[in-house]
């Protein structure tokens, strides 16, 4: 029978796999040496843009340039980037009714005491009039809030059937967020040295409220929250701020990284907080410059891309007995140190 396979029958060393006759074998030493030819020496650490030493060098150069200009950052009337880019939306997109319902007698009375913005108070028909209910009605009447008496099934529908409302509910309108660019412009026009806090992945409203309170206490001008994967200014955050949310604006960034970059273009320095930071907080060199402090979540810390955007990563020194600080406390300690250093350096 004729052999049609193209190979001789029974020839030793024959194979069904076609082997190429040109080129080096994979894994050969010659190929490895050839791949390394023409490579330049490894750059020094300070010449690598994402290395901590490289970022520190870039921050020093920016600081020296700012000192050479004799300015403290953005100037009033100067154009600020970012208005037509990813930060164009002014506020969080809302549905037809994005209001929040605060339910339960304790929660409602606390919200009214701390003057959380509200539009309507709902009271169940034939509710038991205890001391808390009387105080709720007094506070709502004093503020001029509309008070609607509804049947319990209707109140169940308004608040959600899984909610424990105890016969009272307070309707809180959605918060009107500022724009990051407007917030920076407002600080410049008031001739204030910019000091902001940006949140990266923080989802606990109590942390947001505590940070707003610290920003107000230590001379900051605002807080920046990303549009996604972040807490918003809810009634809980408003209560924790102890009224500071009425004075300190909260801006929403459609893209936090791009917002930080646009701030950097205007002479604002971005510092991130991390337990493994390469710079210690005490005596921070950039304290008297325009600053955005970026605070990450307690579990994950700063996201990679945000950390790469920062001019430096700063660490708050703590004893070995504690692994880390709460995000709100870390921000408060940092703002205090910056405020103290600014006061000391302004006297010199």
Secondary structure, 3 states (H helix, E strand, C coil): CCCCCCCCCCCCCCCCCCCCCCCCCCCCHHHHHHHHCCCCCCCCHHHCCCCHHHHHHHHHHHHHHHHHHCCCCCCCCCCCCCCCCCCCCCCCCCCCCCCEEEECHHHHHHHHHCCCCCCEEEEECCCCCCHHHHHHHHHHHHHCCEEEEECHHHHHHHHCCCCCCCCEEEEECCCCCECHHHHHHHHHHCCCCCEEEEEECCCCHHHHHHHHHHHHHCCCCEEEEECCCCCCCCHHHHHHCCCHHHCCEEEEECCHHHHHHHHHHCCCEEEEECCCCCEECCCCHHHHCCEEEEEEECCCECCHHHHHHCCEEEECCCCCCCCCCCHHHHHHHHHHHHHHHHHHHHCC
